[in-house]
Amino acid sequence: MPVKVAVVGAGSMGLNHLRALRDLDPSQVDLVGIADISEPGLKRAGTRFAVEGYTDYRVLIERTKPDLVVVVVPTEKHFEVATYALEQGAHVLVEKPIASTIEEAESLICLADRLGLKLAVGHIERFNPAVTEVKRRLGAGELGRMFYLHARRLGPFPPRIRDVGVTLDLATHDIDVMRYLTDAEVARAYAETQRRVHQAHEDLLMGILSFTNGANGMLDINWLTPTKIREISVTGERGMYLVNYLTQDVYFYQNDYTPTEWDTLRALTGVSEGTMTRLKVQKAEPLRLEYQDVLAAINKDTLPTVTGEDGLAVLKIIQQLQISAQHGADTQIPSTLRDLAVSQEKRV
């Protein structure tokens, strides 16, 4: 039996989700409806994807009785829509961030647990084949001890985003990836932010994260750069991985400690560079992989790859970065973050 899926939100991200769902095997997914308060947007989505539209998400859920509700609305509405969907007996995939506040996120997690329903969070980069390839190589010990991660997520200002700043909208991606790659939690966080273009929220973030495994992470995030850059590097004792999220390319820069007899060259170039290798990555659409993961969790009654607890952990780190930016000091991450992995293991 295909999983009945309803999508709430017909904006640009909602259309992307509808497209990904339409591309899946009909034996896996039955797209039963779309909801949005904007009638023009709803009509456009309904016509393009031949799906019934509703201006009230509650009517959509009550009439179609979906197995899975996908929440693709502004962040401030995540909690409201996801709560209603869970209360109506539907599993939920909510776009990142999981909610606007820690209290809302905790409430969603508790509700899903109590009702025995899946709560997945759309941290899409976790399904990027370039990221999973680096994770595999790190797990095999190919980099050795990890030292440092540096994420750059830069681009022009998006006028459509009015309810949040870059920290909550963009940094969530790279914080989740860093937690995934380090397999560690954040112990301390420091941030500087600026507001240059956005009318209400910060549009530049420089953040530093200290992880419990000894690695450090740098977040370089803004809406001020006229070209789109999405990359993360991971440096360790044997070299550095460089990931391009957009092209799904991975490069490995090997450390080269081999002495050379040509001292003149060393004087000119400084420390010698090792071999650079472009690694083979089986490229695929992350959103499609994310849906396959969530559908498998529903059908096999397992946890999705990105759980509510993962979304909560990222949200807590975001909060500490925001506090640090306001007060100009690094902040201690609550120890409860380090207990998330333990609580998640108990649920499996």
N, C-alpha and C positions, 0 to 999 in steps of 0.2 A: 504493500500500500504506500503510495506517495505521501510525503509529509505536506500537509496543508499549511501554506505560508501566507501571512498578511503583512503588508508593509505600511508603516505609518510615517508619512513624510514624503512629499513629491518634489522636493528641491533637487539641486544638482546631484547630491549624494544619494537621494532616494531613487532618482533615475538610474544611477549607476548600479544600485542594488537590484532594481527591477531587471536591468539588462543581464546581470550575472545570473539571476534566478531563471530568466527565460533561456539562457544558454545551457542550463543543466538538463539532464535527462528527464523527460516527463514522468518516467517511472519512479524518479526520486522526489520530485517536487510538483505540487499543484498550487500555482499562484492564484489565490482566491479573491484578492482585492487590495486596493490602495486607498489610504485616507489622507486628506490634507485640507486645511481650512481655506486655502486659495483655490477658488473654483477654476480660474484659467490654468493654473499649474496642474490641477487634478484632471481637467479635460485633456490637456496635452499628454499627460502620462497614460491616461486611460486609452486614448486613441493610438498612441505609439505602441503600447504593449498589449492591447486588446484585453484589458482587465477592468473590472467594475470599480468605480470610484465612489467614495463616501466623504462627505465634509465633516463627519463626526467619527472619530476612531472607535468610539464605544459602540456605535451602531455597526460598524464594520466587524468588530470582534463578536458582538452578540449574534449577528446574522450568519456569519460564515463559520464561526467556531473553529478558528485555526489551531493547528498544533504548535505553530511557531509564529510569534509576532516579532517583526524586525522594527526597531525604534530608530528612526532617522530624522528626528526633529531637533530644534535648538536645544542646547544643553540644559537650559533651565526647565525644559519640559520632560526630560528623560525620566525623572522619578515618577511623575504623575502617570505617564503613559505606560511605563514598565510595570508599575504597581497594579494598574487596572488589568493589564494583560495577564499577569501572574494570578491575580484574584479570580480571573475568569478561566483559569486552568491551562493557560498556554505557556509553553517555554518561551524564553526571551533572548534575542540577540540585540543588545543595545550598542549603538555606536559609542566610541570613546568621546569624552570621558564617561565613566559609568554614571555619574550624577554630578550635581553642582556642589554638594557638600558631603563631608565624611558621614554625617548622620544619615543622609539619604541613602548613601551607598550601603552602609551597614544594615539599614532597614530592608533594602532590596535583597541582600544576601540572606538575611534571616527569614524573610518571607518565602523566598525560593526554597530554602532548606526545609522549612516547615511544611510546604506544600509538595515537596519531592519533585520540583521542577528544575530544569536547566536554566542557568543564567550565564550567558556568554557575553564577553565585552569585545567590541570590534577594534582591537589593537592590530590593525591589518599588517603592519610590518613584521609581526611574528610569523606570518605565513609567506613572507618574501623568500623565494628560493635562495637568493644570495645570502640572506641572514641565516637560514637553516643550514646552508653549506658551511658557513664559518662556525656555527655552533657545533656541527659534527666534527670539524677539525680540531676545535678547542677541546671537545670531549675526548678526542684521541690523543691529546697531549702534544699536538704538532707545534704549537706556539711556545710551549713551556710555561713558565710563570707569567701571569698577566700583570702588566704594569698600569696601563692607561688606555682609556677610551675617549674619543673625541668625535662628537656628533655636530654636523653642520646642516641645519635645515633653514634655508634662506630663500626668500622670494619676494615678489611684489605684494603690495597691500591688497587683500581681497575685500572689496566693499560689502559683500554679502554677509560677512561675519561681524556682528555688532554686539553680541551678548557676552563675549569672552575675549581675553587677550591671547598673545602667543604662548604664554606659559601653559594655560589650560588647553588651548586648541592644538598646538604643535608639539610642545615639549613632551607631552604625554607619550607620543610615539617613541621617542628616543630613550626616555626613562624606562619604558617597558622593555625595549630591546636590550638596554644595558643590564637590567635585572636578569633577563633571559640569558645573555651571553656570559655574564659573570657568575651566574647561579648563586648570587649573594644579594643581601639587602643593603640599603643605604643607611649608614650610621650618622652621617652629618651632611648638611647641605648649606651652600652659600650662594647668594644670587645678587646681581645688579640688574635693574630693569630701567627702561626708558619709554616714554610715550612721545612720539614725534608726529605721527599721522593719525592714528586712531583717536576718535573723539572721547572715548571713555576708558580705554584699557591700554595696558602696555603693549608695544609692538616690537620690543627688542628685549632679549634675555641673554645674559651671560651667567651661567650657573656652574658650580663645582659640586660634585658629589663624591663622598668618601664611602667606599663599600666595605662591608665586613670582611672581605677576603683580602683586603689591603690594596686593591686597585682604586684608582681615581678616575672620575669621569668629568668631561667638559661638555657643557651644552652651549652651543653657539646658534641662537635661534632668532630670526627676525622676519618682519614683513616690510623691510626697507630696501632690500637688495633687488635691483632690476632684472636679475636673472635667477632662474629656479635652480637651487642646489639641494640635493638630498644625499648625504653620505655619512658614513661612520667609519672610523678607523679603530683598530684594536692593536695595541703595541705590547709586545712581550719580549722575553729574553732571546727568542730566536728570530724576531723580525716583526713585521706589521702586516695585518690584513687591512685592505681598503675596500669598502663596499659602496657601490653606487646603487642606491635604492631604486632609482628610476630605470636604469638600463639592466639591472640585476647582474652587473659585472663585479667580479671579485679579483683583486690583485694581491699577490703576496710579495712583499719586499723583504728579502732575506738579510739578516745581519751578516756582515762580513768582517771577521776579525783577523783575516789572513794578512800577515805583514808583507809589504812590498819593498823590493830593493831600490825602486825608483823614488828616492826621497824627494826629488824635485816635484814630481806629480803629487805626492802626499802634501807637500807644502802649498801647492796651488788649490787642491780640492778639499783639504782637511780630511776628516774621517772618510774612509772609502765606503762606497755603497755596494751592497751585495746584489745578487741576481733578482730581477723583477719577473714574476711569472703571472700570467693571466690564467686563473683557475677555471676549470670547466664547471659550468652551472647549468642544470636542466631548467630552463626558464619556463615560467607558468604564471598565470594571473593570480595574485595573492587573494583577491576577493573570492574567486572560485574555490580556491583551496580552503579558505575560511569557511565557506558554506559546506563544503564536503566534510570538514571537521565537525561542525555543529550538527549536521544531519546524522553523522555517525554516532555522536554522543547521544542523540535522541533515540536512534534505532537500537543501539547496543547498551543503552543505559550506563554510559560512562561519563566522566567529566570532560567538558570541552577543553581544548588546549589553553585558552585564555578564560579563566574563571572570574567570578565576581570578586574573589579575594585578590586576584591580580589587579583588577581595576581599582579596588580599594587601596592597595599598596601604592599604586602610582598616584592616586589622588592625595594620599597622605604626604607623599614626597613633594607634590605640587604645592600643597599648603605650606610646607616648611620653606620652600623656595620663596613663596610670596611673603611669608613673615620675615625671612632674612632680608629680602629686598626693601621691606618697609623700615626695618630697624638697623640695617647695616651691620649685621653680625651673622655668624654661622649658627645653625640651629641643630639641636639634637633630635634625631628621628625617634619617635616613641618606640620602646622596646617591643610593643605589641606587633610591630611589623615583622619582627624576627620570628614571631610565633605563627605567622600566617601559613608558612609551609607545613608546620606540624598539624594545624587544624585542617588543612586541605588534605593531608595524607589520611587523616582519620575518616574523611568523608568518602574516600575511594572504596 
